[in-house]
């Protein structure tokens, strides 16, 4: 059960998506602490979803009546983050890179952003409540297996967050003005692209 949870945690955390893109952007701009806090918000949601999925309570979460507003809210939030990133990109070219070592947001704000991004990510809902149930019940005895599954999910997702943020934090120590501008510019474009893809997928599935 622990190995199953570990695999699920890595499967939920590792694929490149809006959370990893924003985590990379914040780590490069603000250091390990900024990216780690956002990643911990995502970990919180993944562990919660693992509990709901294990208890077979996820049907109402992935109900069609909830999928559309969640997808639309996620689209708007990604657009907001993408626009903010693109607006801040030119400012880095006019600033001193040595004075940019402070986090771009408080740890609490980054943590909250990670929670909201993961909650509003339709891909996360599909992973935990659509694809996973098709593979069979996650556990036959949630009373005894659930703690081990959740521990595996927690270790898997947190391990990815630490490794990903840590590596980018090391690379970010050599940052220059154009590195910061590129992180915001590329990150903003990718977030907007993911928002458009999500909206297109929602339109396609609603036909």
Legacy VTK file of the C-alpha trace (Angstrom):
# vtk DataFile Version 3.0
C-alpha trace
ASCII
DATASET POLYDATA
POINTS 207 float
0.000 0.000 0.000
2.866 2.385 0.727
4.474 1.592 -2.646
1.107 2.150 -4.351
0.733 5.527 -2.665
4.312 6.460 -3.548
3.703 5.642 -7.210
0.433 7.590 -7.241
2.085 10.577 -5.578
4.848 10.723 -8.169
2.319 10.165 -10.950
0.250 13.103 -9.754
3.166 15.463 -9.067
5.785 14.834 -11.753
3.980 15.524 -15.074
4.629 19.029 -16.357
1.514 21.121 -15.849
0.501 24.523 -14.489
1.613 23.751 -10.922
5.119 22.660 -11.939
5.448 25.606 -14.323
4.465 28.095 -11.623
6.663 26.317 -9.082
9.623 26.564 -11.470
8.971 30.242 -12.137
8.721 31.123 -8.468
11.799 29.105 -7.542
13.927 30.765 -10.214
12.693 34.208 -9.181
12.436 33.866 -5.415
14.539 30.863 -4.440
13.777 27.440 -2.981
11.407 28.707 -0.281
9.018 30.301 -2.783
8.708 27.196 -4.969
8.640 24.769 -2.043
5.735 26.588 -0.370
3.680 26.494 -3.564
4.493 22.797 -4.024
3.368 22.040 -0.478
-0.037 23.506 -1.338
-0.289 21.022 -4.201
0.816 18.188 -1.889
-2.007 19.063 0.520
-4.624 18.728 -2.214
-3.152 15.496 -3.616
-3.174 13.819 -0.197
-6.753 14.998 0.374
-7.818 13.598 -2.998
-6.067 10.324 -2.199
-8.147 10.053 0.974
-11.398 10.806 -0.870
-10.553 8.346 -3.630
-9.640 5.624 -1.131
-12.929 6.125 0.703
-14.868 6.051 -2.586
-16.152 9.544 -1.900
-14.789 11.036 -5.082
-17.830 10.581 -7.306
-19.429 13.823 -6.155
-16.103 15.657 -6.582
-15.821 14.683 -10.243
-19.550 15.034 -10.952
-20.288 16.602 -14.321
-22.159 19.455 -12.634
-18.931 20.472 -10.875
-16.483 19.869 -13.694
-17.564 22.834 -15.831
-17.392 25.564 -13.148
-14.111 24.119 -11.847
-12.630 24.119 -15.352
-13.808 27.694 -16.006
-12.437 28.907 -12.678
-9.149 27.163 -13.432
-9.022 28.831 -16.853
-9.528 32.292 -15.338
-6.942 31.685 -12.613
-4.314 30.508 -15.120
-5.022 33.534 -17.310
-4.571 35.804 -14.282
-1.235 34.188 -13.336
-0.039 34.186 -16.946
-0.840 37.864 -17.475
0.800 38.809 -14.178
3.955 36.920 -15.190
4.120 38.586 -18.615
3.573 42.028 -17.089
6.424 41.547 -14.620
8.917 40.162 -17.171
10.131 43.549 -18.514
10.699 44.852 -14.980
13.487 42.316 -14.399
15.515 43.776 -17.243
15.523 47.131 -15.454
16.312 45.821 -11.951
19.427 44.682 -10.137
19.482 40.846 -10.084
21.277 40.875 -6.738
18.333 42.676 -5.181
15.852 40.106 -6.493
16.706 37.360 -4.048
13.613 37.795 -1.911
10.561 35.613 -2.607
8.076 37.090 -5.062
5.326 36.302 -2.538
5.067 35.274 1.075
5.280 31.578 1.895
1.644 31.663 2.972
0.585 33.276 -0.292
2.567 30.766 -2.335
1.071 27.886 -0.335
-2.448 29.204 -0.941
-1.691 29.598 -4.650
-0.567 25.965 -4.806
-3.802 24.831 -3.173
-6.007 26.889 -5.518
-4.093 25.860 -8.660
-4.372 22.159 -7.796
-8.014 22.365 -6.746
-8.917 24.106 -10.015
-6.846 21.769 -12.197
-9.246 19.429 -14.068
-6.333 17.095 -14.863
-5.850 16.459 -11.140
-9.538 15.613 -10.721
-9.447 13.258 -13.702
-6.333 11.517 -12.367
-7.746 10.817 -8.907
-11.444 10.342 -9.611
-11.798 9.177 -13.221
-8.692 7.309 -14.362
-7.787 5.774 -11.011
-11.204 4.192 -10.295
-11.133 2.483 -13.705
-8.119 0.514 -12.467
-10.214 -0.943 -9.650
-10.647 -0.035 -5.999
-7.623 1.619 -4.508
-8.014 -0.435 -1.355
-10.361 -3.118 -0.080
-9.891 -2.155 3.547
-9.465 1.604 3.846
-9.451 1.440 7.623
-6.063 -0.296 7.671
-4.621 0.590 4.268
-5.501 4.286 4.065
-2.705 5.517 6.393
-0.066 3.692 4.326
-1.509 4.909 1.018
-1.606 8.515 2.226
1.911 8.240 3.629
3.119 7.030 0.225
1.311 9.834 -1.618
2.725 12.385 0.829
6.311 11.118 0.481
6.040 10.817 -3.292
4.628 14.297 -3.899
6.783 16.006 -1.274
9.901 14.249 -2.570
9.190 15.577 -6.057
8.600 19.106 -4.736
11.872 19.090 -2.784
13.913 17.656 -5.669
12.372 19.923 -8.318
12.540 23.110 -6.263
15.986 22.240 -4.917
17.486 21.735 -8.378
15.946 24.914 -9.743
16.994 26.780 -6.601
20.607 25.806 -7.248
20.351 26.908 -10.872
18.685 30.132 -9.776
21.734 31.190 -7.750
23.443 32.098 -11.014
20.489 34.067 -12.281
20.864 37.268 -14.242
18.350 39.883 -15.251
17.507 38.114 -18.498
17.126 34.792 -16.660
14.421 36.299 -14.484
12.723 37.971 -17.449
12.828 34.682 -19.374
11.368 32.759 -16.416
8.433 35.169 -16.219
8.003 35.468 -19.982
8.201 31.748 -20.769
6.191 30.823 -17.683
3.467 33.316 -18.570
3.197 32.051 -22.143
3.014 28.423 -20.980
0.356 29.209 -18.364
-1.765 31.004 -20.952
-1.283 28.115 -23.397
-2.418 25.609 -20.773
-5.442 27.796 -20.034
-6.422 27.775 -23.726
-5.891 24.006 -23.984
-8.055 23.468 -20.917
-10.825 25.675 -22.308
-10.705 23.884 -25.663
-10.906 20.504 -23.935
-13.898 21.698 -21.893
-15.664 22.926 -25.049
-14.937 19.644 -26.829
-16.216 17.433 -24.035
-19.363 19.534 -23.577
-20.505 19.030 -27.183
LINES 1 208
207 0 1 2 3 4 5 6 7 8 9 10 11 12 13 14 15 16 17 18 19 20 21 22 23 24 25 26 27 28 29 30 31 32 33 34 35 36 37 38 39 40 41 42 43 44 45 46 47 48 49 50 51 52 53 54 55 56 57 58 59 60 61 62 63 64 65 66 67 68 69 70 71 72 73 74 75 76 77 78 79 80 81 82 83 84 85 86 87 88 89 90 91 92 93 94 95 96 97 98 99 100 101 102 103 104 105 106 107 108 109 110 111 112 113 114 115 116 117 118 119 120 121 122 123 124 125 126 127 128 129 130 131 132 133 134 135 136 137 138 139 140 141 142 143 144 145 146 147 148 149 150 151 152 153 154 155 156 157 158 159 160 161 162 163 164 165 166 167 168 169 170 171 172 173 174 175 176 177 178 179 180 181 182 183 184 185 186 187 188 189 190 191 192 193 194 195 196 197 198 199 200 201 202 203 204 205 206
